[in-house]
C-alpha cells in the first residue's frame, strides 16, 4: 500500500483525487503546491481519534504553512493555531475566520494583547 494513497498513476498519468496533476500544472502553472483535502481530513481524524479520551486542542503552526485555504479547513475542523509573529497573526485574524480568535494558541514570543491590538488596527 502506498504511503500516499491519494496519489496514484492511471494510464501513465499521476493523479490526485481523480484530478490529473498535469492538467493542474497546465492550468495554474508551475511550481504548484497541490494538497489533498481527503488526506488532510483522514490525518485530522486519526489525530482526533488518538487523543479522543483526553482534553485536547490540536494547534497548527501557522509558520509551517500559511496557505489560507488550508487554515480555513483546519479552523472549520476545530483546530487551534500557533502564531509566532505579527505577520502570521495578521493573515490569520484578518483573512481566515473569526473563530481563530477564540481557539488560537499564541506562542510565548507574541503576547495575546499585542496580537489583538495589532489586528484591531
GUDREN-869688 format. One record per residue: residue in three letters; z, y, x of N, C-alpha, C in turn. Coordinates in nm, 3 decimals. Atoms other than C-alpha are relative to their C-alpha. Example, Ala and Ser with C-alpha at 12.3 -4.5 7.8 and 13.67 -1.06 7.14 Angstrom:
# residues 2
 rest     npz     npy     npx    capz    capy    capx     cpz     cpy     cpx
  ALA   0.000  -0.119   0.089   0.780  -0.450   1.230   0.000   0.120   0.090
  SER  -0.006  -0.119  -0.082   0.714  -0.106   1.367   0.073   0.109  -0.077
//
This chain:
# residues 121
 rest     npz     npy     npx    capz    capy    capx     cpz     cpy     cpx
  UNK   0.000  -0.119   0.084   0.000   0.000   0.000   0.000   0.125   0.088
  UNK   0.013  -0.125  -0.075  -0.090   0.347   0.124   0.128   0.083  -0.009
  UNK  -0.114  -0.091   0.002   0.182   0.593   0.219  -0.026   0.116  -0.096
  UNK   0.039  -0.109   0.088  -0.010   0.850   0.013  -0.097  -0.054  -0.106
  UNK   0.089   0.064   0.098  -0.145   0.665  -0.293  -0.084   0.099  -0.081
  UNK   0.078  -0.100   0.074  -0.270   0.990  -0.448  -0.134   0.028   0.067
  UNK   0.124  -0.015  -0.076  -0.537   0.998  -0.176  -0.065  -0.137   0.013
  UNK   0.070   0.127  -0.017  -0.799   0.725  -0.176  -0.149   0.025   0.017
  UNK   0.144  -0.006  -0.015  -1.157   0.661  -0.082  -0.066  -0.073  -0.117
  UNK   0.083   0.063   0.103  -1.405   0.590  -0.362  -0.144   0.031   0.034
  UNK   0.142  -0.015  -0.033  -1.770   0.533  -0.283  -0.018   0.093   0.120
  UNK   0.005  -0.073  -0.127  -1.714   0.675   0.067   0.035   0.147  -0.012
  UNK  -0.048  -0.138   0.015  -1.558   0.997  -0.065   0.152  -0.001  -0.011
  UNK  -0.144  -0.013   0.009  -1.197   1.098  -0.009   0.034   0.075  -0.128
  UNK  -0.037  -0.056   0.130  -1.037   1.169  -0.346   0.150   0.029  -0.003
  UNK  -0.140  -0.024   0.032  -0.710   1.318  -0.462   0.008   0.019  -0.151
  UNK  -0.017  -0.007   0.145  -0.607   1.259  -0.821  -0.134   0.019  -0.073
  UNK   0.133  -0.001   0.065  -0.967   1.194  -0.932  -0.086   0.122   0.033
  UNK   0.078  -0.117  -0.042  -1.098   1.502  -0.752  -0.053  -0.027   0.141
  UNK   0.058   0.019  -0.133  -1.338   1.475  -0.459   0.039   0.117   0.089
  UNK  -0.044  -0.105  -0.092  -1.196   1.666  -0.164  -0.119   0.081   0.050
  UNK   0.120  -0.073  -0.042  -1.548   1.757  -0.052  -0.038   0.106  -0.103
  UNK   0.031  -0.097   0.106  -1.607   1.926  -0.389   0.095   0.119   0.004
  UNK  -0.098  -0.108  -0.011  -1.287   2.126  -0.348  -0.032   0.090   0.119
  UNK   0.034  -0.076  -0.120  -1.387   2.230   0.003  -0.127   0.083  -0.022
  UNK   0.123  -0.074   0.030  -1.734   2.330  -0.119   0.029   0.120  -0.089
  UNK  -0.030  -0.107   0.096  -1.586   2.538  -0.400   0.090   0.109   0.059
  UNK  -0.100  -0.096  -0.047  -1.294   2.702  -0.217  -0.010   0.033   0.149
  UNK   0.011  -0.023  -0.143  -1.398   2.684   0.149   0.109  -0.072   0.078
  UNK  -0.101   0.061  -0.088  -1.201   2.560   0.446   0.045   0.104   0.101
  UNK  -0.097   0.106   0.027  -0.941   2.547   0.575   0.054   0.011  -0.143
  UNK  -0.045   0.009   0.138  -0.798   2.437   0.242   0.125  -0.086  -0.007
  UNK  -0.122   0.078   0.021  -0.448   2.325   0.152  -0.011  -0.064  -0.138
  UNK   0.011   0.074   0.126  -0.452   2.056  -0.117   0.132  -0.073  -0.023
  UNK  -0.126   0.064   0.035  -0.134   1.944  -0.290  -0.021  -0.091  -0.120
  UNK   0.005   0.092   0.112  -0.084   1.656  -0.529   0.121   0.025  -0.089
  UNK  -0.109  -0.021   0.094   0.123   1.754  -0.831   0.067  -0.132  -0.034
  UNK  -0.052   0.132   0.031   0.162   1.386  -0.910   0.096  -0.048   0.109
  UNK  -0.085   0.041  -0.112   0.304   1.316  -0.563   0.129   0.082   0.004
  UNK  -0.119  -0.085   0.001   0.539   1.614  -0.582   0.096  -0.042  -0.111
  UNK  -0.084   0.042   0.112   0.665   1.504  -0.924   0.070  -0.132   0.031
  UNK  -0.058   0.131  -0.031   0.720   1.149  -0.803   0.113   0.014   0.102
  UNK  -0.104  -0.019  -0.102   0.914   1.261  -0.493   0.121   0.073  -0.059
  UNK  -0.109  -0.074   0.066   1.117   1.505  -0.705   0.086  -0.098  -0.081
  UNK  -0.072   0.095   0.082   1.211   1.225  -0.944   0.080  -0.098   0.086
  UNK  -0.071   0.089  -0.092   1.305   0.995  -0.654   0.125   0.068   0.054
  UNK  -0.114  -0.076  -0.050   1.533   1.266  -0.517   0.107   0.013  -0.109
  UNK  -0.094  -0.013   0.112   1.692   1.326  -0.858   0.070  -0.134  -0.026
  UNK  -0.058   0.133   0.025   1.745   0.951  -0.908   0.101  -0.038   0.108
  UNK  -0.088   0.036  -0.111   1.903   0.910  -0.565   0.137   0.067  -0.011
  UNK  -0.125  -0.074   0.010   2.169   1.170  -0.647   0.046   0.016  -0.145
  UNK  -0.027  -0.016   0.143   2.197   1.114  -1.021   0.147  -0.007  -0.038
  UNK  -0.142   0.013   0.034   2.566   1.033  -1.010   0.088   0.105   0.068
  UNK  -0.075  -0.108  -0.065   2.667   1.350  -0.826  -0.042   0.133  -0.061
  UNK   0.037  -0.136   0.036   2.669   1.719  -0.898  -0.088   0.050   0.114
  UNK   0.097  -0.019  -0.109   2.357   1.806  -0.703  -0.105   0.102  -0.042
  UNK   0.107  -0.097   0.021   2.123   2.105  -0.683  -0.090  -0.004   0.123
  UNK   0.091   0.001  -0.114   1.827   2.033  -0.457  -0.059   0.139   0.021
  UNK   0.050  -0.134  -0.032   1.721   2.352  -0.281  -0.114  -0.010   0.100
  UNK   0.120   0.002  -0.082   1.379   2.405  -0.130   0.003   0.117   0.097
  UNK   0.005  -0.106  -0.101   1.345   2.604   0.194  -0.132   0.076  -0.016
  UNK   0.120  -0.080   0.029   1.101   2.880   0.098  -0.081   0.025   0.126
  UNK   0.077  -0.025  -0.122   1.009   2.944   0.461  -0.084  -0.121   0.040
  UNK   0.080   0.120  -0.031   0.876   2.585   0.479  -0.135   0.004  -0.070
  UNK   0.125  -0.011   0.075   0.612   2.661   0.216   0.023   0.101  -0.111
  UNK  -0.021  -0.106   0.100   0.596   2.985   0.017  -0.114   0.008  -0.101
  UNK   0.107   0.005   0.099   0.299   2.880  -0.197   0.061   0.019  -0.139
  UNK  -0.062  -0.034   0.128   0.379   3.038  -0.533  -0.018  -0.107  -0.107
  UNK   0.021   0.107   0.099   0.227   2.756  -0.739   0.100  -0.113   0.022
  UNK  -0.096   0.106  -0.031   0.447   2.503  -0.560   0.141   0.045  -0.038
  UNK  -0.133  -0.051   0.035   0.756   2.723  -0.600   0.020   0.003  -0.151
  UNK  -0.010  -0.001   0.146   0.683   2.764  -0.972   0.024  -0.141  -0.054
  UNK  -0.023   0.138   0.044   0.658   2.388  -1.016   0.143  -0.043   0.027
  UNK  -0.135   0.039  -0.037   0.982   2.330  -0.830   0.104   0.070  -0.089
  UNK  -0.092  -0.074   0.087   1.156   2.602  -1.031   0.001  -0.058  -0.141
  UNK   0.007   0.056   0.134   1.033   2.451  -1.357   0.071  -0.135  -0.009
  UNK  -0.071   0.128  -0.003   1.190   2.120  -1.249   0.148   0.019   0.029
  UNK  -0.142  -0.027  -0.020   1.524   2.291  -1.180   0.045   0.016   0.143
  UNK  -0.037  -0.014  -0.141   1.513   2.337  -0.803   0.067   0.134   0.028
  UNK  -0.051  -0.123  -0.059   1.716   2.593  -0.616  -0.085   0.032   0.122
  UNK   0.081  -0.041  -0.114   1.576   2.781  -0.319   0.086   0.058   0.109
  UNK  -0.067  -0.053  -0.118   1.699   2.854   0.030  -0.089   0.113   0.051
  UNK   0.076  -0.118  -0.037   1.587   3.206   0.112   0.066   0.062   0.122
  UNK  -0.063  -0.049  -0.123   1.642   3.332   0.466  -0.053   0.135   0.047
  UNK   0.046  -0.133  -0.040   1.454   3.661   0.475  -0.036   0.081  -0.123
  UNK   0.036  -0.088   0.111   1.377   3.960   0.258  -0.144  -0.025  -0.044
  UNK   0.138   0.031   0.037   1.009   3.866   0.269  -0.001  -0.117  -0.097
  UNK  -0.009   0.114   0.090   1.094   3.529   0.112   0.055   0.043  -0.135
  UNK  -0.062  -0.037   0.128   1.316   3.689  -0.150  -0.092   0.087  -0.082
  UNK   0.095  -0.085   0.072   1.054   3.947  -0.240  -0.101  -0.085  -0.074
  UNK   0.098   0.087   0.062   0.795   3.679  -0.306   0.058  -0.081  -0.114
  UNK  -0.061   0.085   0.103   1.030   3.456  -0.500   0.048   0.080  -0.118
  UNK  -0.063  -0.072   0.109   1.221   3.708  -0.702  -0.098   0.080  -0.083
  UNK   0.091  -0.086   0.074   0.935   3.934  -0.796  -0.117  -0.074  -0.062
  UNK   0.125   0.059   0.046   0.648   3.690  -0.843   0.009  -0.142  -0.052
  UNK  -0.004   0.139   0.045   0.773   3.341  -0.925   0.054  -0.005  -0.141
  UNK  -0.060   0.005   0.133   1.016   3.315  -1.217   0.141   0.056   0.006
  UNK  -0.132  -0.062   0.001   1.336   3.487  -1.323   0.111  -0.103   0.018
  UNK  -0.105   0.100  -0.014   1.528   3.159  -1.322   0.041  -0.021   0.145
  UNK  -0.039   0.013  -0.141   1.526   3.167  -0.941   0.128   0.078   0.028
  UNK  -0.117  -0.083  -0.025   1.789   3.437  -0.954   0.128  -0.075  -0.031
  UNK  -0.122   0.068   0.039   2.037   3.213  -1.128   0.023  -0.130   0.076
  UNK  -0.021   0.129  -0.064   1.979   2.899  -0.926  -0.033   0.001   0.149
  UNK   0.039  -0.001  -0.142   1.885   3.017  -0.579   0.121  -0.014   0.091
  UNK  -0.100   0.010  -0.106   2.084   2.927  -0.272  -0.049   0.090   0.111
  UNK   0.042  -0.093  -0.103   2.072   3.210  -0.024   0.074  -0.032   0.128
  UNK  -0.057   0.033  -0.130   2.130   3.133   0.340   0.101   0.106   0.044
  UNK  -0.098  -0.093  -0.053   2.414   3.296   0.530  -0.067   0.119   0.068
  UNK   0.069  -0.109  -0.069   2.152   3.510   0.704  -0.029   0.118  -0.093
  UNK   0.031  -0.106   0.096   2.088   3.709   0.386   0.107  -0.003  -0.108
  UNK  -0.104  -0.007   0.102   2.370   3.822   0.159  -0.064   0.024  -0.137
  UNK   0.056  -0.009   0.134   2.303   3.792  -0.216  -0.011   0.146  -0.046
  UNK   0.005  -0.140   0.043   2.386   4.161  -0.279  -0.118   0.072   0.064
  UNK   0.114  -0.062  -0.068   2.125   4.266  -0.020  -0.130  -0.041  -0.067
  UNK   0.122   0.048   0.066   1.863   4.050  -0.190  -0.017   0.068  -0.134
  UNK   0.009  -0.063   0.132   1.945   4.189  -0.534  -0.038   0.147   0.012
  UNK   0.036  -0.142  -0.020   1.931   4.550  -0.407  -0.146   0.012   0.039
  UNK   0.137  -0.006  -0.047   1.601   4.479  -0.232  -0.099  -0.019  -0.115
  UNK   0.101   0.027   0.102   1.424   4.332  -0.532   0.010   0.092  -0.117
  UNK  -0.010  -0.096   0.109   1.557   4.586  -0.777  -0.073   0.129   0.034
  UNK   0.082  -0.113  -0.038   1.363   4.842  -0.582   0.078   0.107   0.066
//
